[in-house]
Amino acid sequence: MAIVRRRLGDILIEQGLLTDEDLQHTLKEKKPEQKLGDALLQRGLITEQQLIETLEVQLGIPHVTLFRYPFDPNLFNVVPKDFAKRNMLVPLKTEGDRLYVAMADPMDFITIDDLRLTTGFQIEPAIASNDDILRTIAKYYDEESYDELLSDLPQVTEQQQEELTDLDAPIVRLVNQLLSNAISQRASDIHFDPQEGRILVRYRIDGTLRTVRTLPKIMQAMITARIKIMANLDITENRLPQDGRIKTTVDFRPIDLRVSSLPTVFGEKIVMRILDLSNNLTDINKLGFNDINMERFMKEIQKPNGIVLISGPTGSGKSSTLYAAMNRLNSEEVNIITVEDPVEYQLEGINQIQVNTNVGLTFAAGLRSILRQDPDIVMVGEIRDKETAEISIRASLTGHLVLSTIHTNDSVASVTRLMDMGVEPFLVTASLNAVVAQRLVRRTCRDCREIEQATEAEREIFRKRGMDIDIISRGKGCSQCNMTGYRGRMAIHEVLVVDEEMKTIINRGGTSKEIREVAIRNDTIFLIDDGLMKVKEGMTTPEEVLRVAMVE
């Protein structure tokens, strides 16, 4: 009797992980060659761990967690690193003539055959997550090659500058390896921190810095020079800050790197910001707006003129929100022009200008020129001075929609900040449509989250904001989230719509407190409220929200 394999979608619905409506919509939207599991992951409907556990039921193949797995180091010589990385697999153990292998796709029979022919073993596959496999490859394969690299590295001298451009040179391989590891761990930044007797390599993952390597001090000059060569910076200049950019491909993915060097007392500190071009947020529905804020934001960006500001500190996702808004507005009928410093993501159909202060192309100069290019929508990377603010206001008063960012603590402070710059209140009220304040908080890991009772202190925080709470979701830590309890980030928002009452207050030089009182009467959802609502939904924790927003 033939065994009938149950369909993946049916099992997911049966386990309560997916609705029939979501399944049908995904089947309709996915590309023909895309696997259903990958499409569901891409849409965020299930987690990788849930998919693996379901595949275990469907295929009858066991799943394995690689975190703290007792690996046999000799097997890393049996299966080469390139083969393991290309085919997303890791050797686990041998028993007699059988080699047990953890694979992201255990149904890849071509790879299983290749492995059987090259090793001589019968292959027994198990299922593991992509992240688990990449982390294991980085930890075990790269650890060995890393020690070899250190022993191969020469002392840096003037005569060895050609080493820095030779693709097989140890220093080049070391920098490439650190970069590859950062991307596989979903890092947003790489920090090379010079200390008195060593260099610390730190990755920023989900907004938190983590030290991943400690390198000997003698390597500092070579690492700095290699990164400067990649970014076309002046390797002889080490007394002034420099900024550059690198476009490269890592593990078959296009990656853009923004590089900044800064002289410190122990040498130059290098920070590389990673912009993953295959993973940029251009879908406004994925930004984490709640329904009310989403409706208000969409209404404001669809107005024909006026200014919409996004406020928040560096690294709060302002650019992602702006790009998503422009992507929604982008069509054949409109002319969108941006002036940015730097241009982070290139968007098709949008004219983007890179600020270059060395030749006099500032935000203000670029904005003046833009207005002669017949734009419908103008995006200014940042309003940081009176001149840029006034030209932006002039653009909005002459029938253009202007989108921009401003560095302030909340939406109300953005209004007063414009006046602090020297902009007349009547110009602010005539042009400003809305201000969106934004922060990023870490998401609770969906694979290890557990429900627990809220403490009295947590209940009190909710009571102050007119809410109540009984249970809170917290991640206990698992291999998927690297034992942090958090995986990925999401935004919390505050959308302040400037109405007639607010304009009256601003025109007569009213205080922030008065503007805030009107905002409260207009049912504005403040940052703390949006954050606490997301805690109630089990998406994050009170600690994360209180880290970025204050309870009044």
TASUL-V329880 format. One record per pair of residues at least 12 apart in sequence whose C-alpha atoms are under 7 Angstrom apart, sorted by sequence separation. I is the first residue (numbers start at 1). GAP is how many residues later the second one is. D is the distance in whole Angstrom. If there is no record, write none. Layout:
# TASUL-V329880
i->I gap->GAP d->D
i->I gap->GAP d->D
This chain:
# TASUL-V329880
i->89 gap->12 d->7
i->90 gap->12 d->5
i->190 gap->12 d->6
i->191 gap->12 d->6
i->201 gap->12 d->5
i->232 gap->12 d->7
i->245 gap->12 d->6
i->246 gap->12 d->7
i->259 gap->12 d->6
i->260 gap->12 d->7
i->342 gap->12 d->6
i->26 gap->13 d->7
i->89 gap->13 d->5
i->90 gap->13 d->7
i->190 gap->13 d->5
i->200 gap->13 d->6
i->201 gap->13 d->6
i->231 gap->13 d->5
i->245 gap->13 d->5
i->259 gap->13 d->5
i->337 gap->13 d->6
i->338 gap->13 d->6
i->339 gap->13 d->6
i->340 gap->13 d->6
i->341 gap->13 d->6
i->342 gap->13 d->7
i->502 gap->13 d->6
i->532 gap->13 d->7
i->9 gap->14 d->7
i->26 gap->14 d->7
i->37 gap->14 d->7
i->89 gap->14 d->4
i->189 gap->14 d->6
i->190 gap->14 d->7
i->200 gap->14 d->5
i->231 gap->14 d->5
i->244 gap->14 d->6
i->245 gap->14 d->6
i->258 gap->14 d->6
i->259 gap->14 d->6
i->336 gap->14 d->5
i->337 gap->14 d->5
i->338 gap->14 d->5
i->339 gap->14 d->5
i->340 gap->14 d->5
i->341 gap->14 d->5
i->531 gap->14 d->5
i->88 gap->15 d->6
i->89 gap->15 d->6
i->189 gap->15 d->5
i->199 gap->15 d->6
i->200 gap->15 d->6
i->231 gap->15 d->5
i->244 gap->15 d->5
i->257 gap->15 d->6
i->258 gap->15 d->5
i->336 gap->15 d->6
i->337 gap->15 d->6
i->338 gap->15 d->6
i->339 gap->15 d->6
i->340 gap->15 d->6
i->454 gap->15 d->7
i->75 gap->16 d->6
i->88 gap->16 d->6
i->187 gap->16 d->6
i->188 gap->16 d->6
i->198 gap->16 d->7
i->199 gap->16 d->5
i->230 gap->16 d->6
i->243 gap->16 d->6
i->244 gap->16 d->6
i->257 gap->16 d->5
i->258 gap->16 d->7
i->339 gap->16 d->7
i->454 gap->16 d->5
i->502 gap->16 d->7
i->153 gap->17 d->6
i->187 gap->17 d->5
i->188 gap->17 d->6
i->198 gap->17 d->6
i->199 gap->17 d->6
i->243 gap->17 d->5
i->257 gap->17 d->5
i->453 gap->17 d->6
i->454 gap->17 d->5
i->528 gap->17 d->7
i->152 gap->18 d->6
i->153 gap->18 d->7
i->187 gap->18 d->4
i->198 gap->18 d->5
i->199 gap->18 d->6
i->242 gap->18 d->6
i->243 gap->18 d->6
i->256 gap->18 d->6
i->257 gap->18 d->6
i->453 gap->18 d->5
i->454 gap->18 d->6
i->106 gap->19 d->6
i->186 gap->19 d->6
i->198 gap->19 d->4
i->242 gap->19 d->5
i->256 gap->19 d->5
i->452 gap->19 d->6
i->453 gap->19 d->6
i->72 gap->20 d->7
i->106 gap->20 d->7
i->197 gap->20 d->6
i->241 gap->20 d->5
i->242 gap->20 d->7
i->255 gap->20 d->6
i->256 gap->20 d->6
i->451 gap->20 d->6
i->452 gap->20 d->5
i->71 gap->21 d->6
i->72 gap->21 d->6
i->106 gap->21 d->6
i->149 gap->21 d->5
i->182 gap->21 d->7
i->199 gap->21 d->7
i->241 gap->21 d->5
i->255 gap->21 d->5
i->256 gap->21 d->7
i->383 gap->21 d->7
i->451 gap->21 d->6
i->452 gap->21 d->6
i->528 gap->21 d->5
i->71 gap->22 d->7
i->99 gap->22 d->6
i->101 gap->22 d->7
i->103 gap->22 d->6
i->105 gap->22 d->7
i->240 gap->22 d->7
i->241 gap->22 d->6
i->254 gap->22 d->7
i->255 gap->22 d->6
i->378 gap->22 d->7
i->382 gap->22 d->6
i->383 gap->22 d->6
i->384 gap->22 d->7
i->451 gap->22 d->5
i->527 gap->22 d->6
i->528 gap->22 d->6
i->98 gap->23 d->5
i->99 gap->23 d->6
i->100 gap->23 d->6
i->101 gap->23 d->6
i->102 gap->23 d->6
i->103 gap->23 d->6
i->104 gap->23 d->6
i->240 gap->23 d->6
i->254 gap->23 d->6
i->364 gap->23 d->6
i->377 gap->23 d->6
i->378 gap->23 d->6
i->379 gap->23 d->6
i->380 gap->23 d->6
i->381 gap->23 d->6
i->382 gap->23 d->5
i->383 gap->23 d->6
i->450 gap->23 d->5
i->451 gap->23 d->7
i->496 gap->23 d->7
i->528 gap->23 d->7
i->87 gap->24 d->7
i->97 gap->24 d->5
i->98 gap->24 d->5
i->99 gap->24 d->5
i->100 gap->24 d->5
i->101 gap->24 d->5
i->102 gap->24 d->5
i->103 gap->24 d->5
i->104 gap->24 d->5
i->239 gap->24 d->6
i->254 gap->24 d->7
i->339 gap->24 d->6
i->364 gap->24 d->5
i->376 gap->24 d->5
i->377 gap->24 d->5
i->378 gap->24 d->5
i->379 gap->24 d->5
i->380 gap->24 d->5
i->381 gap->24 d->6
i->382 gap->24 d->6
i->411 gap->24 d->5
i->449 gap->24 d->6
i->450 gap->24 d->5
i->97 gap->25 d->6
i->98 gap->25 d->6
i->99 gap->25 d->6
i->100 gap->25 d->6
i->101 gap->25 d->6
i->102 gap->25 d->6
i->103 gap->25 d->6
i->104 gap->25 d->6
i->149 gap->25 d->7
i->238 gap->25 d->6
i->253 gap->25 d->7
i->363 gap->25 d->6
i->376 gap->25 d->7
i->377 gap->25 d->6
i->378 gap->25 d->6
i->379 gap->25 d->6
i->411 gap->25 d->6
i->449 gap->25 d->5
i->450 gap->25 d->6
i->98 gap->26 d->7
i->102 gap->26 d->6
i->104 gap->26 d->6
i->411 gap->26 d->5
i->449 gap->26 d->4
i->450 gap->26 d->7
i->339 gap->27 d->6
i->364 gap->27 d->7
i->410 gap->27 d->5
i->448 gap->27 d->5
i->449 gap->27 d->6
i->231 gap->28 d->7
i->339 gap->28 d->7
i->448 gap->28 d->6
i->496 gap->28 d->6
i->17 gap->29 d->7
i->448 gap->29 d->6
i->495 gap->29 d->7
i->238 gap->30 d->7
i->444 gap->30 d->6
i->445 gap->30 d->5
i->448 gap->30 d->6
i->444 gap->31 d->6
i->494 gap->31 d->6
i->494 gap->32 d->5
i->337 gap->33 d->7
i->390 gap->33 d->7
i->494 gap->33 d->5
i->393 gap->34 d->7
i->397 gap->34 d->6
i->493 gap->34 d->5
i->386 gap->35 d->5
i->396 gap->35 d->6
i->492 gap->35 d->6
i->385 gap->36 d->6
i->386 gap->36 d->6
i->445 gap->36 d->6
i->386 gap->37 d->7
i->493 gap->37 d->6
i->337 gap->38 d->6
i->393 gap->38 d->6
i->492 gap->38 d->6
i->281 gap->39 d->6
i->336 gap->39 d->6
i->492 gap->39 d->6
i->284 gap->40 d->5
i->335 gap->40 d->5
i->336 gap->40 d->6
i->337 gap->40 d->7
i->338 gap->40 d->6
i->339 gap->40 d->6
i->340 gap->40 d->6
i->341 gap->40 d->6
i->445 gap->40 d->5
i->78 gap->41 d->7
i->282 gap->41 d->6
i->283 gap->41 d->5
i->284 gap->41 d->6
i->335 gap->41 d->5
i->336 gap->41 d->5
i->337 gap->41 d->5
i->338 gap->41 d->4
i->339 gap->41 d->5
i->340 gap->41 d->4
i->444 gap->41 d->6
i->445 gap->41 d->5
i->12 gap->42 d->7
i->282 gap->42 d->4
i->334 gap->42 d->6
i->335 gap->42 d->6
i->336 gap->42 d->6
i->337 gap->42 d->6
i->338 gap->42 d->6
i->339 gap->42 d->6
i->444 gap->42 d->5
i->445 gap->42 d->5
i->11 gap->43 d->7
i->90 gap->43 d->6
i->138 gap->43 d->6
i->281 gap->43 d->6
i->443 gap->43 d->5
i->444 gap->43 d->6
i->89 gap->44 d->6
i->442 gap->44 d->6
i->443 gap->44 d->6
i->88 gap->45 d->7
i->282 gap->45 d->6
i->442 gap->45 d->7
i->443 gap->45 d->6
i->442 gap->46 d->6
i->443 gap->46 d->5
i->442 gap->47 d->4
i->443 gap->47 d->6
i->441 gap->48 d->6
i->442 gap->48 d->6
i->440 gap->49 d->6
i->441 gap->49 d->6
i->8 gap->50 d->7
i->134 gap->50 d->6
i->135 gap->50 d->7
i->440 gap->50 d->6
i->441 gap->50 d->6
i->440 gap->51 d->4
i->6 gap->52 d->6
i->171 gap->52 d->7
i->439 gap->52 d->6
i->440 gap->52 d->6
i->5 gap->53 d->7
i->438 gap->53 d->7
i->439 gap->53 d->6
i->172 gap->54 d->7
i->438 gap->54 d->6
i->439 gap->54 d->7
i->438 gap->55 d->5
i->437 gap->56 d->6
i->438 gap->56 d->7
i->436 gap->57 d->7
i->437 gap->57 d->5
i->436 gap->58 d->6
i->437 gap->58 d->7
i->436 gap->59 d->5
i->81 gap->60 d->6
i->435 gap->60 d->6
i->436 gap->60 d->6
i->435 gap->61 d->5
i->64 gap->62 d->6
i->164 gap->62 d->5
i->434 gap->62 d->5
i->435 gap->62 d->7
i->63 gap->63 d->5
i->64 gap->63 d->6
i->65 gap->63 d->6
i->434 gap->63 d->4
i->472 gap->63 d->7
i->62 gap->64 d->5
i->63 gap->64 d->4
i->64 gap->64 d->6
i->433 gap->64 d->6
i->434 gap->64 d->5
i->465 gap->64 d->7
i->472 gap->64 d->7
i->61 gap->65 d->6
i->62 gap->65 d->6
i->63 gap->65 d->6
i->76 gap->65 d->7
i->433 gap->65 d->6
i->473 gap->65 d->5
i->61 gap->66 d->7
i->66 gap->66 d->6
i->156 gap->66 d->6
i->432 gap->66 d->7
i->472 gap->66 d->6
i->469 gap->67 d->7
i->474 gap->67 d->7
i->473 gap->68 d->7
i->180 gap->70 d->6
i->196 gap->70 d->6
i->195 gap->71 d->6
i->194 gap->72 d->6
i->194 gap->73 d->6
i->194 gap->74 d->7
i->429 gap->74 d->5
i->52 gap->75 d->7
i->194 gap->75 d->6
i->52 gap->76 d->7
i->193 gap->76 d->5
i->192 gap->77 d->6
i->193 gap->77 d->7
i->192 gap->78 d->5
i->191 gap->79 d->6
i->192 gap->79 d->6
i->49 gap->80 d->7
i->191 gap->80 d->5
i->48 gap->81 d->6
i->190 gap->81 d->6
i->191 gap->81 d->7
i->425 gap->81 d->6
i->426 gap->81 d->6
i->189 gap->82 d->7
i->190 gap->82 d->5
i->425 gap->82 d->5
i->189 gap->83 d->6
i->190 gap->83 d->7
i->411 gap->83 d->7
i->189 gap->84 d->4
i->188 gap->85 d->6
i->189 gap->85 d->6
i->411 gap->85 d->6
i->188 gap->86 d->5
i->318 gap->87 d->7
i->307 gap->89 d->6
i->306 gap->90 d->5
i->305 gap->91 d->5
i->306 gap->91 d->7
i->305 gap->94 d->5
i->306 gap->94 d->7
i->307 gap->94 d->6
i->308 gap->94 d->6
i->309 gap->94 d->6
i->310 gap->94 d->6
i->311 gap->94 d->6
i->312 gap->94 d->7
i->313 gap->94 d->6
i->304 gap->95 d->7
i->305 gap->95 d->5
i->306 gap->95 d->5
i->307 gap->95 d->5
i->308 gap->95 d->5
i->309 gap->95 d->5
i->310 gap->95 d->5
i->311 gap->95 d->5
i->312 gap->95 d->5
i->313 gap->95 d->7
i->444 gap->95 d->6
i->304 gap->96 d->7
i->305 gap->96 d->4
i->306 gap->96 d->6
i->307 gap->96 d->6
i->308 gap->96 d->7
i->309 gap->96 d->5
i->310 gap->96 d->6
i->311 gap->96 d->6
i->312 gap->96 d->6
i->443 gap->96 d->6
i->444 gap->96 d->5
i->304 gap->97 d->6
i->309 gap->97 d->7
i->311 gap->97 d->6
i->312 gap->97 d->6
i->443 gap->97 d->5
i->444 gap->97 d->7
i->312 gap->98 d->7
i->442 gap->98 d->6
i->311 gap->99 d->7
i->413 gap->99 d->7
i->311 gap->100 d->7
i->412 gap->100 d->6
i->442 gap->102 d->7
i->412 gap->103 d->7
i->441 gap->103 d->6
i->412 gap->104 d->7
i->441 gap->104 d->7
i->439 gap->109 d->7
i->316 gap->122 d->6
i->316 gap->123 d->5
i->317 gap->123 d->7
i->307 gap->124 d->6
i->308 gap->124 d->7
i->316 gap->124 d->5
i->306 gap->125 d->5
i->307 gap->125 d->5
i->308 gap->125 d->6
i->309 gap->125 d->6
i->310 gap->125 d->6
i->311 gap->125 d->6
i->312 gap->125 d->6
i->306 gap->126 d->6
i->307 gap->126 d->5
i->308 gap->126 d->5
i->309 gap->126 d->5
i->310 gap->126 d->5
i->311 gap->126 d->5
i->312 gap->126 d->6
i->306 gap->127 d->6
i->308 gap->127 d->6
i->309 gap->127 d->6
i->310 gap->127 d->6
i->311 gap->127 d->6
i->312 gap->127 d->7
i->300 gap->133 d->7
i->300 gap->134 d->7
i->297 gap->198 d->7
i->288 gap->202 d->6
i->293 gap->202 d->6
i->288 gap->203 d->6
i->287 gap->204 d->6
i->288 gap->204 d->7
i->289 gap->204 d->7
i->206 gap->236 d->6
i->206 gap->282 d->6
i->206 gap->283 d->6
i->132 gap->348 d->7
i->49 gap->398 d->6
i->47 gap->399 d->7
i->67 gap->412 d->5
